[in-house]
């Protein structure tokens, strides 16, 4: 819109839709004079240009859009205007320049990182290569511990792979399992009543019975058994051994019975029935 008031040029049009008025800024007569506002009543608002719009071709001021525009801003140094734009989520669209905020990341193992990277980096002292700092499944920073670390209290550890455990100090060595018995062994087998020699005596030697086991092999007769040596010295009183009954003893390293020097080991049976078993002993 162009015009003049009392032969003075119009410099700005101020629209006042609240009071249905238009303000005109004009010179009061001389360029050095003050600026005066003149209120003018408006009857046809459709003829008033309120806000310019952006032309899609070159960004210059285009056709009027009335009161639809909420705000405009300077597009660039040319003085052209462009509307403020929102994305589909209602966020203001902003163009970033000058570096930073980009999504360009570094190459693993590179020695120089891009200025726009967002990953925290660590540099290997020997090669200068860059690596990303890593977190475990609990979001704790992974750290390699070198040297000795003193640990107090109780620490839970989960084994992964093979572990080598070093032992300091003296380690007790278990003796090898023997391939032969420490004791001599003799079979018990007789079917006569009275004294039956199981281990014969030897001059100057003592028999020590370490373990013994025998059964009444007769199917119907009970016998009375007495254990003794050939002195005769009884090691037990007479006790019944019923058909298929058994007797056993183990001193766990201590002798059950010890004969006199040079004497034999004897089992006495009151009945002439089969007695069978084994005796373990030493003789020295």
C-alpha positions in Angstrom: 0.0 0.0 0.0 1.4 3.4 -0.9 0.1 6.9 -0.2 0.8 10.2 1.6 -0.7 12.3 4.3 -0.6 16.1 3.8 2.0 15.7 1.2 4.2 13.5 3.6 5.3 10.0 2.6 3.8 7.0 4.4 6.6 4.9 5.9 4.8 2.1 7.8 1.3 0.7 8.1 0.3 -0.6 11.6 -2.7 -2.9 11.7 -4.9 -2.9 14.9 -7.6 -5.5 14.6 -8.8 -5.0 18.2 -9.8 -1.4 17.7 -10.5 -1.7 13.9 -7.9 0.8 13.1 -4.8 1.3 11.0 -1.8 3.3 12.2 0.3 5.3 9.6 3.8 6.4 10.4 4.6 9.6 8.4 7.1 12.4 8.6 5.6 15.6 10.1 7.0 17.8 7.4 10.7 17.8 7.6 13.1 14.8 7.7 14.4 16.1 11.0 11.0 16.2 12.6 9.3 13.6 14.8 7.2 10.6 13.6 3.4 11.0 14.0 0.8 8.2 14.1 -2.6 8.9 12.5 -5.6 6.5 13.2 -7.7 5.6 10.2 -10.9 3.7 10.4 -11.1 0.5 8.2 -14.3 -0.8 6.7 -12.9 -3.5 4.4 -10.4 -5.7 6.1 -10.1 -8.1 3.2 -8.0 -5.6 1.4 -5.4 -5.4 4.2 -2.2 -7.5 3.8 -1.4 -8.8 7.4 1.5 -11.2 7.0 3.6 -12.3 4.0 4.2 -15.9 3.1 7.2 -17.7 1.6 7.4 -18.2 -2.1 8.5 -21.9 -2.8 10.6 -20.8 -5.7 13.0 -18.2 -4.4 12.0 -17.4 -0.8 10.8 -13.8 -1.5 7.6 -12.3 -0.1 4.7 -14.0 -1.8 0.9 -13.8 -1.7 -0.8 -12.6 1.5 -2.2 -15.3 3.9 -4.2 -13.1 6.2 -4.3 -13.9 9.9 -3.2 -17.6 9.4 0.5 -16.9 10.0 1.5 -17.0 13.6 5.1 -16.0 13.3 7.8 -15.6 10.7 11.6 -15.2 10.8 14.4 -13.9 8.7 15.4 -16.7 6.3 19.0 -15.5 5.6 21.1 -12.4 5.0 19.0 -11.6 1.9 16.2 -10.2 4.0 13.7 -12.8 2.7 11.2 -14.4 5.1 10.2 -18.0 5.8 7.6 -19.5 8.0 8.6 -21.5 11.2 8.0 -25.2 10.3 7.0 -28.1 12.6 7.5 -31.8 12.0 4.8 -34.5 12.2 5.3 -34.7 16.0 4.8 -30.9 16.5 8.5 -30.2 17.0 10.1 -27.1 15.6 12.4 -28.0 12.6 15.9 -26.7 13.2 18.9 -26.9 10.8 22.2 -27.4 12.7 25.4 -26.1 11.3 29.0 -25.6 12.6 29.7 -29.2 13.7 28.6 -31.3 16.7 25.4 -33.1 17.2 25.9 -35.3 14.1 25.6 -39.1 14.0 28.9 -39.8 12.3 30.9 -42.2 14.5 34.5 -43.3 14.5 36.0 -46.4 12.8 37.0 -49.1 15.4 40.7 -49.1 15.8 41.3 -45.7 14.0 43.8 -43.3 15.5 41.7 -40.1 14.9 38.1 -39.6 15.9 35.6 -37.4 14.0 34.5 -34.2 15.6 30.9 -35.2 15.4 31.2 -38.6 17.2 29.2 -39.2 20.3 30.9 -42.4 21.7 33.3 -42.1 24.6 36.7 -43.2 23.5 39.9 -44.5 25.0 43.3 -44.5 23.3 45.8 -47.4 23.4 49.1 -46.0 24.5 51.2 -48.3 22.4 49.4 -48.0 19.0 47.4 -44.8 19.4 44.3 -46.7 18.3 40.9 -45.6 19.6 38.4 -48.0 21.2 35.0 -47.5 22.6 34.6 -47.8 26.4 32.6 -51.0 27.1 29.9 -51.9 29.7 28.9 -55.3 31.0 25.4 -56.6 31.2 24.9 -54.7 34.5 26.0 -51.4 32.9 29.3 -51.4 34.8 32.4 -50.2 33.0 34.7 -53.1 32.1 38.1 -52.7 33.6 41.2 -55.0 33.2 43.1 -55.3 36.4 46.8 -55.7 36.2 49.1 -56.7 39.0 48.0 -57.9 42.5 44.8 -56.7 44.1 44.2 -57.1 47.8 40.7 -58.4 48.5 39.1 -58.4 51.9 35.9 -60.1 53.0 33.9 -62.6 50.9 34.0 -62.4 47.1 31.6 -64.4 44.9 33.4 -65.8 41.9 32.0 -67.6 38.8 34.4 -69.9 37.0 34.8 -69.5 33.3 37.1 -71.8 31.4 40.1 -73.4 33.0 41.7 -72.1 36.2 45.2 -72.8 37.3 45.6 -72.7 41.1 49.0 -72.4 42.7 49.7 -73.8 46.2 52.5 -72.5 48.4 54.0 -74.2 51.4 54.2 -77.9 52.2 51.7 -80.2 50.5 51.1 -83.6 52.2 51.5 -86.5 49.8 49.1 -89.4 50.2 50.7 -92.8 50.1 50.1 -94.9 47.1 47.5 -97.6 47.5 49.2 -100.9 48.4 49.1 -103.7 45.8 49.4 -106.4 48.5 47.8 -106.8 51.9 49.7 -105.7 55.0 48.5 -109.0 56.7 49.0 -112.6 56.0 45.9 -114.6 55.3 44.8 -118.2 56.1 41.7 -120.2 55.2 39.5 -121.6 58.0 38.1 -125.0 57.0 37.6 -128.0 59.3 34.8 -130.5 60.1 36.1 -132.2 63.3 35.1 -131.5 66.8 37.6 -130.4 69.5 40.7 -128.1 68.9 41.4 -127.2 65.2 44.6 -125.4 64.5 44.0 -122.5 62.0 47.5 -120.9 62.0 50.5 -123.1 63.2 52.9 -121.6 65.7 56.5 -120.9 65.0 59.4 -120.8 67.6 59.9 -117.3 69.0 57.1 -115.8 67.0 53.7 -114.4 68.1 50.6 -114.5 66.0 48.3 -111.5 66.0 44.8 -111.9 64.6 43.8 -108.7 62.9 40.5 -109.8 61.2 38.5 -113.0 61.2 35.3 -114.3 59.6 33.8 -117.8 59.6 30.3 -119.5 59.3 28.6 -122.7 60.4 28.2 -124.4 57.0 26.0 -127.2 58.5 22.3 -126.9 57.7 20.9 -128.3 60.9 23.4 -128.5 63.8 24.4 -125.8 66.3 27.9 -126.0 67.7 29.7 -124.3 70.6 32.8 -122.2 69.5 35.8 -121.3 71.7 38.7 -119.2 70.3 42.1 -119.8 71.9 45.8 -120.6 71.3 47.6 -123.8 71.7 48.9 -123.1 75.2 46.0 -123.5 75.7 44.8 -119.9 76.5 41.2 -119.1 75.7 40.5 -115.8 74.1 36.7 -116.2 74.4 34.2 -118.2 76.2 32.1 -120.9 74.4 29.3 -119.3 72.3 26.7 -121.0 70.1 27.0 -120.8 66.3 23.7 -121.9 64.8 23.3 -123.4 61.3 24.3 -120.9 58.7 25.3 -118.5 61.5 28.5 -116.5 61.3 31.2 -114.8 63.4 33.3 -111.8 62.3 35.7 -109.3 63.9 38.0 -106.4 62.8 40.3 -104.6 65.1 40.8 -101.6 62.7 44.5 -102.0 63.0 44.6 -103.4 66.5 45.0 -107.1 67.1 41.8 -109.0 68.1 43.8 -111.9 69.6 47.5 -112.4 70.4 48.9 -115.9 70.9 51.8 -116.8 73.2 55.3 -116.9 71.7 55.6 -120.0 69.5 52.0 -120.9 69.9 49.4 -121.6 67.2 46.0 -120.0 66.7 43.1 -122.5 67.5 39.3 -122.7 67.1 37.5 -125.3 69.2 34.1 -126.7 68.0 31.9 -128.9 70.2 30.3 -130.6 67.1 31.9 -132.3 64.1 30.4 -130.0 61.5 31.9 -127.9 58.7 33.3 -124.5 59.8 34.5 -122.3 56.9 36.0 -118.8 56.8 39.2 -116.6 56.6 41.6 -115.1 59.1 44.1 -112.2 58.6 47.1 -112.0 60.8 50.7 -111.1 61.4 53.4 -113.4 62.8 56.7 -112.1 64.1 
